[in-house]
Amino acid sequence: MGTSVTISAATDQDAEQILKLQFLCYQQEAALYDDYGIEPLTQTLQALRAELGEACVMVARLGEEVVGSVRGTVDEDGTARIAKLIVHPRMQRHGLGGRLLAAVEERLAAERSATRFRLFTGHRSEGNLRLYRSRGYVPVGTEQLTPRLTVVTLEKELRTEATAVGASAGASQGEFAAQA
């Protein structure tokens, strides 16, 4: 092959590829919950372009092809909301989802002052739950949205060198660090 996957900020030119990939990737989730009306399958190109202008959107590219993407925003209290982590089915189980997650976390912390990361997934989405837990996320709540779908919310605190040192020396109440 000779071509490696690169991760960078998405541009407006990536919008169509992201939307097509999103549609492909969320088919499995829709089937799992028997709900093909989920927002990732009904989002318009115009709505996605608006997200590109407002959110931190990262893409993974194999050559010119977008093979993965993730989005995030940060609210006023420093909580980053990460959403729509997708990886092309042929590229899954090779660490790309974890690389995208790390890239968006790093960027949200550096550019938008995120101090906590929050994401959610369906209760039957075992692969997603496994990935998030392996990256230090812990479940903090559940909400039953439909008889077939319970959403699991997971969070982790930003771990910095200062909090890591503070945690090992008896951290104050204001310092948090996720268990890795």
Backbone bond lengths (Angstrom), bond angles and torsions (degrees), N, CA, C in turn:
res aa  C-N    CA-C-N  psi(-1)  N-CA   C-N-CA  omega(-1)  CA-C   N-CA-C  phi
1 M - - - 1.440 - - 1.517 110.32 -
2 G 1.330 118.54 -61.60 1.439 120.45 176.41 1.510 115.43 84.20
3 T 1.323 119.63 -11.64 1.451 122.41 -179.67 1.523 108.91 -105.81
4 S 1.327 115.91 131.11 1.458 118.83 179.05 1.521 110.37 -104.36
5 V 1.307 115.42 160.76 1.454 121.52 179.49 1.523 109.00 -82.27
6 T 1.325 115.98 131.57 1.459 121.90 176.80 1.522 108.91 -116.19
7 I 1.330 115.97 150.69 1.460 121.32 178.55 1.516 108.15 -119.94
8 S 1.336 115.61 131.14 1.464 120.99 -179.12 1.527 109.26 -153.69
9 A 1.320 115.45 175.24 1.460 120.88 176.54 1.526 109.20 -67.43
10 A 1.313 115.34 141.29 1.466 120.33 177.10 1.521 109.74 -75.17
11 T 1.305 115.10 153.35 1.467 121.56 174.57 1.521 108.35 -119.66
12 D 1.312 116.14 169.62 1.459 120.55 178.22 1.535 111.34 -58.83
13 Q 1.333 115.81 -30.13 1.466 119.76 179.62 1.533 112.39 -67.73
14 D 1.335 117.09 -17.21 1.464 120.91 179.42 1.526 112.93 -85.36
15 A 1.319 117.90 -10.30 1.468 122.11 -170.31 1.531 113.24 -53.85
16 E 1.320 117.87 -49.21 1.464 119.63 -177.45 1.524 111.72 -63.73
17 Q 1.331 117.16 -42.13 1.465 119.70 179.17 1.525 111.17 -65.37
18 I 1.333 116.82 -39.98 1.465 120.03 178.64 1.524 109.75 -62.39
19 L 1.330 117.27 -46.05 1.460 120.97 -177.94 1.531 111.06 -62.67
20 K 1.322 117.86 -42.67 1.472 120.76 178.16 1.524 111.08 -64.43
21 L 1.330 116.58 -41.75 1.460 120.29 178.62 1.525 110.36 -65.87
22 Q 1.318 116.97 -42.02 1.463 121.84 177.91 1.526 110.04 -57.95
23 F 1.323 117.03 -45.31 1.457 121.26 179.67 1.529 110.57 -61.16
24 L 1.319 117.06 -43.23 1.465 121.66 178.14 1.529 111.27 -63.47
25 C 1.313 116.80 -48.39 1.463 121.20 -173.93 1.524 113.36 -69.05
26 Y 1.317 117.84 -34.50 1.464 120.21 -177.18 1.531 113.26 -83.15
27 Q 1.327 118.69 -2.56 1.457 120.25 174.75 1.531 110.56 -60.51
28 Q 1.328 115.97 -41.91 1.460 121.27 -179.07 1.536 110.55 -63.72
29 E 1.334 117.09 -42.62 1.471 120.51 177.96 1.527 110.36 -65.14
30 A 1.318 117.34 -42.32 1.461 121.14 179.59 1.525 110.55 -61.12
31 A 1.325 117.02 -42.41 1.465 120.54 178.55 1.525 110.89 -66.03
32 L 1.315 117.45 -40.36 1.457 122.30 -179.00 1.523 111.79 -59.47
33 Y 1.320 116.78 -37.02 1.462 121.96 -177.80 1.527 113.03 -107.09
34 D 1.339 116.52 3.94 1.461 122.66 -179.18 1.529 111.15 51.19
35 D 1.345 115.18 48.72 1.457 121.07 -179.29 1.536 108.71 -143.77
36 Y 1.320 115.82 99.31 1.459 120.42 -178.82 1.530 112.24 -92.61
37 G 1.327 116.45 10.99 1.455 121.00 177.30 1.524 112.26 -102.31
38 I 1.332 117.13 13.75 1.461 119.67 -179.00 1.530 110.38 -65.53
39 E 1.323 115.53 149.71 1.464 121.48 -173.38 1.530 114.14 -54.88
40 P 1.335 120.05 -40.74 1.467 117.69 179.58 1.537 113.86 -61.61
41 L 1.325 116.92 -22.74 1.468 119.79 178.49 1.521 112.62 -90.70
42 T 1.311 117.09 -13.66 1.464 119.95 -177.89 1.535 112.46 -113.03
43 Q 1.317 117.32 -4.26 1.465 120.51 -179.35 1.528 110.13 -61.36
44 T 1.314 116.16 139.35 1.459 121.03 179.28 1.524 110.32 -90.85
45 L 1.315 115.12 162.23 1.460 120.53 176.34 1.527 110.05 -61.88
46 Q 1.322 117.37 -39.07 1.465 121.55 178.63 1.534 110.40 -61.26
47 A 1.324 117.82 -43.57 1.471 121.34 179.46 1.529 110.65 -65.75
48 L 1.324 116.60 -38.97 1.463 120.10 178.14 1.529 110.46 -65.60
49 R 1.313 116.71 -41.83 1.472 119.56 178.18 1.529 110.88 -62.01
50 A 1.322 117.22 -36.65 1.468 120.44 176.87 1.528 109.64 -64.01
51 E 1.332 117.34 -41.19 1.466 121.12 176.92 1.527 111.24 -61.38
52 L 1.325 116.50 -40.33 1.467 120.28 179.19 1.523 111.27 -59.21
53 G 1.331 116.42 -32.85 1.452 120.44 -179.67 1.514 113.77 -78.65
54 E 1.329 117.22 -23.35 1.462 121.27 -174.31 1.522 113.90 -108.04
55 A 1.310 117.38 -37.53 1.462 121.73 -172.99 1.530 110.76 -96.37
56 C 1.296 114.59 167.86 1.463 121.45 169.72 1.530 105.79 -87.42
57 V 1.300 116.91 112.12 1.465 121.59 -177.64 1.523 108.35 -119.21
58 M 1.313 115.26 124.54 1.459 121.69 179.64 1.521 108.41 -111.76
59 V 1.326 115.26 149.30 1.461 120.38 175.23 1.525 109.96 -129.88
60 A 1.309 114.44 152.14 1.461 121.99 170.99 1.519 105.80 -108.39
61 R 1.321 115.35 130.84 1.462 120.12 -178.70 1.521 110.72 -119.98
62 L 1.300 114.85 139.18 1.456 122.78 169.42 1.514 104.10 -114.04
63 G 1.327 115.80 99.75 1.463 119.63 -170.01 1.517 108.21 66.55
64 E 1.314 117.56 -123.71 1.464 122.47 179.61 1.524 112.66 -94.06
65 E 1.336 117.25 -9.01 1.462 121.63 -175.85 1.532 111.29 -85.19
66 V 1.331 116.52 131.48 1.458 121.42 172.65 1.532 106.83 -79.85
67 V 1.346 115.97 118.69 1.469 121.20 -177.69 1.531 111.83 -115.18
68 G 1.319 117.16 1.59 1.450 120.62 177.49 1.510 110.23 -167.37
69 S 1.333 115.75 158.89 1.457 120.11 178.96 1.522 109.67 -161.40
70 V 1.325 115.48 158.76 1.458 122.69 174.80 1.519 107.76 -155.84
71 R 1.337 116.55 153.05 1.466 121.35 -178.37 1.517 110.31 -131.38
72 G 1.315 115.77 153.43 1.454 119.49 176.35 1.508 112.48 -157.06
73 T 1.316 115.07 149.96 1.452 123.18 174.49 1.526 107.39 -132.07
74 V 1.333 116.77 163.14 1.461 121.18 178.21 1.520 108.06 -127.32
75 D 1.339 115.94 130.69 1.461 119.24 178.02 1.521 110.87 -90.01
76 E 1.321 116.29 178.96 1.469 121.69 -172.51 1.525 113.81 -63.60
77 D 1.333 118.81 -22.53 1.470 119.52 179.19 1.528 112.70 -91.78
78 G 1.335 116.86 7.67 1.458 120.93 177.09 1.516 114.88 87.91
79 T 1.330 117.22 9.47 1.461 120.86 178.79 1.526 109.90 -87.73
80 A 1.316 115.13 119.90 1.466 120.75 176.50 1.514 108.63 -86.45
81 R 1.304 116.21 133.36 1.459 122.05 175.63 1.522 107.27 -107.75
82 I 1.311 114.79 113.38 1.463 121.32 -176.93 1.523 108.15 -100.93
83 A 1.322 116.05 136.37 1.463 119.80 -174.27 1.524 111.42 -146.78
84 K 1.299 113.90 161.40 1.468 123.67 172.02 1.527 113.17 51.43
85 L 1.321 115.21 51.41 1.464 120.70 172.09 1.522 106.77 -77.16
86 I 1.329 115.97 114.14 1.471 120.91 -177.13 1.524 110.14 -131.04
87 V 1.324 114.63 144.82 1.460 122.04 176.13 1.527 107.02 -139.07
88 H 1.308 116.00 133.10 1.465 120.94 179.34 1.537 108.81 -52.03
89 P 1.337 117.45 136.70 1.476 120.11 -178.35 1.529 114.41 -51.67
90 R 1.308 118.54 -36.07 1.468 119.55 -178.89 1.531 112.56 -74.07
91 M 1.349 116.84 -12.79 1.464 121.71 -178.80 1.531 112.48 -105.71
92 Q 1.330 116.94 -0.29 1.456 120.25 -177.78 1.518 111.75 -73.37
93 R 1.339 114.19 158.22 1.473 123.15 177.46 1.530 112.41 69.34
94 H 1.334 116.32 28.17 1.463 121.68 176.64 1.537 111.45 -127.24
95 G 1.340 117.05 14.16 1.454 121.01 176.99 1.518 115.91 88.77
96 L 1.326 117.56 1.24 1.459 120.14 -176.30 1.531 112.07 -69.04
97 G 1.323 117.79 -38.03 1.464 120.58 177.35 1.520 111.08 -60.52
98 G 1.311 116.74 -42.92 1.462 121.20 177.79 1.516 112.17 -64.62
99 R 1.320 116.81 -38.48 1.467 120.61 177.85 1.526 111.29 -66.15
100 L 1.328 116.87 -41.15 1.464 120.42 177.72 1.528 110.67 -64.82
101 L 1.317 116.55 -43.26 1.459 120.76 179.75 1.530 110.55 -61.37
102 A 1.319 116.77 -45.11 1.468 120.63 178.37 1.532 110.87 -62.91
103 A 1.313 117.24 -39.81 1.471 120.94 -178.89 1.522 111.72 -65.42
104 V 1.327 117.51 -43.30 1.467 118.83 -179.21 1.520 110.56 -71.54
105 E 1.327 118.16 -36.36 1.470 120.51 176.12 1.527 110.57 -60.87
106 E 1.317 115.96 -47.58 1.469 120.91 -179.41 1.522 111.16 -59.95
107 R 1.293 115.97 -45.01 1.467 120.17 -178.10 1.527 112.14 -68.20
108 L 1.339 116.76 -41.36 1.460 120.29 179.14 1.528 111.10 -65.11
109 A 1.319 117.08 -36.70 1.467 120.76 177.79 1.522 110.57 -69.29
110 A 1.315 117.09 -45.55 1.468 121.18 -175.59 1.525 113.14 -72.86
111 E 1.327 117.09 -42.48 1.461 120.50 -172.35 1.519 115.07 -98.77
112 R 1.347 116.36 -20.26 1.472 118.59 -174.84 1.530 112.27 -129.54
113 S 1.321 116.10 13.02 1.470 122.93 174.17 1.524 114.63 58.82
114 A 1.321 117.33 36.33 1.469 120.56 176.24 1.524 109.98 -67.92
115 T 1.325 116.07 137.98 1.462 121.86 177.03 1.523 111.55 -119.39
116 R 1.325 116.75 -12.71 1.462 122.97 179.44 1.530 107.02 -143.66
117 F 1.321 115.32 148.42 1.459 120.57 179.14 1.519 109.16 -120.96
118 R 1.322 116.50 134.54 1.465 122.12 -179.54 1.524 108.37 -131.71
119 L 1.318 115.13 138.72 1.458 121.15 174.34 1.509 108.56 -148.57
120 F 1.315 116.66 170.42 1.454 119.48 179.12 1.517 109.66 -143.31
121 T 1.318 114.27 159.71 1.455 121.28 177.20 1.521 107.99 -155.62
122 G 1.310 115.95 165.25 1.460 120.92 177.68 1.521 111.32 -72.62
123 H 1.317 115.65 151.66 1.464 121.38 -175.81 1.527 113.57 -65.77
124 R 1.313 118.10 -21.51 1.473 121.26 178.65 1.528 113.12 -93.31
125 S 1.305 117.53 -2.59 1.465 121.98 -175.87 1.531 109.31 -84.84
126 E 1.330 115.78 71.67 1.465 122.14 -172.87 1.526 113.47 -58.94
127 G 1.327 116.89 -40.57 1.467 119.67 179.28 1.526 111.37 -61.83
128 N 1.326 116.36 -42.45 1.465 120.42 178.54 1.527 110.31 -64.07
129 L 1.324 116.56 -47.53 1.467 120.60 -179.55 1.523 110.95 -59.94
130 R 1.320 116.53 -41.81 1.468 121.10 179.04 1.532 110.88 -62.08
131 L 1.331 116.99 -45.70 1.468 121.20 178.81 1.526 110.55 -60.51
132 Y 1.319 116.97 -50.00 1.457 120.03 -176.03 1.525 111.34 -63.30
133 R 1.317 116.72 -41.70 1.474 119.30 178.19 1.528 110.84 -64.20
134 S 1.316 116.90 -38.37 1.468 119.85 -179.79 1.528 111.38 -66.98
135 R 1.323 117.52 -19.12 1.463 122.97 179.82 1.524 112.28 -99.73
136 G 1.337 116.40 14.12 1.456 120.28 174.38 1.513 116.43 92.85
137 Y 1.313 118.20 2.90 1.462 120.71 178.31 1.522 109.59 -79.48
138 V 1.341 115.18 142.93 1.458 120.98 177.58 1.527 108.78 -124.25
139 P 1.328 117.30 142.44 1.472 119.80 177.20 1.529 110.77 -64.03
140 V 1.325 116.32 133.94 1.462 121.26 178.81 1.519 112.18 -122.69
141 G 1.322 117.18 -4.76 1.455 119.10 179.11 1.508 112.22 178.32
142 T 1.323 115.01 162.73 1.461 121.94 175.02 1.524 108.18 -136.90
143 E 1.312 114.99 153.25 1.459 120.86 176.77 1.517 108.45 -145.54
144 Q 1.315 116.49 124.79 1.458 120.20 177.71 1.521 108.50 -82.70
145 L 1.336 115.91 114.39 1.456 121.12 -178.13 1.520 111.84 -90.71
146 T 1.319 116.50 -37.32 1.458 122.68 177.89 1.531 106.80 -141.90
147 P 1.317 117.90 169.78 1.474 118.31 177.52 1.537 112.78 -58.23
148 R 1.319 117.52 -23.83 1.469 121.05 -178.15 1.524 114.31 -101.35
149 L 1.340 117.39 -12.03 1.459 119.85 -173.06 1.521 112.62 -129.00
150 T 1.310 114.50 119.09 1.460 122.21 169.01 1.524 106.39 -113.53
151 V 1.320 115.66 127.73 1.455 121.17 -179.71 1.526 108.77 -93.01
152 V 1.335 115.23 131.60 1.461 122.12 176.59 1.523 107.60 -102.15
153 T 1.334 116.84 123.98 1.466 122.01 175.98 1.514 107.96 -97.34
154 L 1.335 115.78 131.65 1.465 121.77 179.26 1.517 109.21 -124.63
155 E 1.328 115.89 148.75 1.466 121.09 179.96 1.513 110.72 -140.24
156 K 1.324 113.76 160.21 1.457 120.83 166.21 1.516 107.84 -150.90
157 E 1.313 114.90 150.58 1.454 121.47 177.64 1.520 108.40 -87.57
158 L 1.328 115.31 151.18 1.458 120.50 174.35 1.514 107.63 -65.57
159 R 1.285 116.96 127.23 1.466 121.32 178.51 1.519 107.45 -102.20
160 T 1.295 115.76 114.74 1.467 121.04 177.99 1.515 108.53 -111.24
161 E 1.298 116.48 168.58 1.464 120.42 177.17 1.525 110.30 -59.66
162 A 1.339 117.51 -38.31 1.465 120.92 -178.96 1.525 110.89 -64.17
163 T 1.346 117.26 -44.03 1.456 118.21 -179.94 1.519 111.19 -73.67
164 A 1.314 117.68 -31.19 1.455 119.88 177.41 1.526 110.12 -65.20
165 V 1.332 117.88 -42.23 1.458 121.86 177.81 1.522 109.43 -67.49
166 G 1.351 117.06 -44.20 1.461 120.99 178.84 1.518 112.11 -62.01
167 A 1.326 117.06 -39.76 1.458 120.76 -179.31 1.516 110.63 -65.36
168 S 1.328 116.92 -38.74 1.460 119.15 -178.65 1.525 111.23 -75.44
169 A 1.342 118.14 -19.61 1.459 121.33 -179.23 1.526 111.08 -105.73
170 G 1.347 117.72 18.34 1.451 121.13 -178.96 1.517 110.52 86.55
171 A 1.306 116.75 77.42 1.463 122.47 -173.37 1.515 111.93 -62.73
172 S 1.321 115.36 147.96 1.454 120.47 174.36 1.518 108.61 -73.13
173 Q 1.342 116.21 168.26 1.452 120.22 -177.19 1.517 112.74 -60.81
174 G 1.319 119.22 -27.27 1.445 121.66 -177.34 1.514 114.52 -81.55
175 E 1.316 117.52 -5.48 1.466 120.02 -178.01 1.519 109.62 -103.77
176 F 1.315 115.63 135.89 1.459 121.79 178.49 1.513 109.50 -131.53
177 A 1.292 116.79 146.89 1.461 121.22 173.57 1.518 107.61 -144.37
178 A 1.310 116.55 133.47 1.462 121.20 178.78 1.519 109.73 -72.84
179 Q 1.304 115.46 145.17 1.454 120.53 172.84 1.514 107.56 -74.65
180 A 1.317 117.27 126.93 1.462 119.75 -178.69 1.502 110.39 -94.14
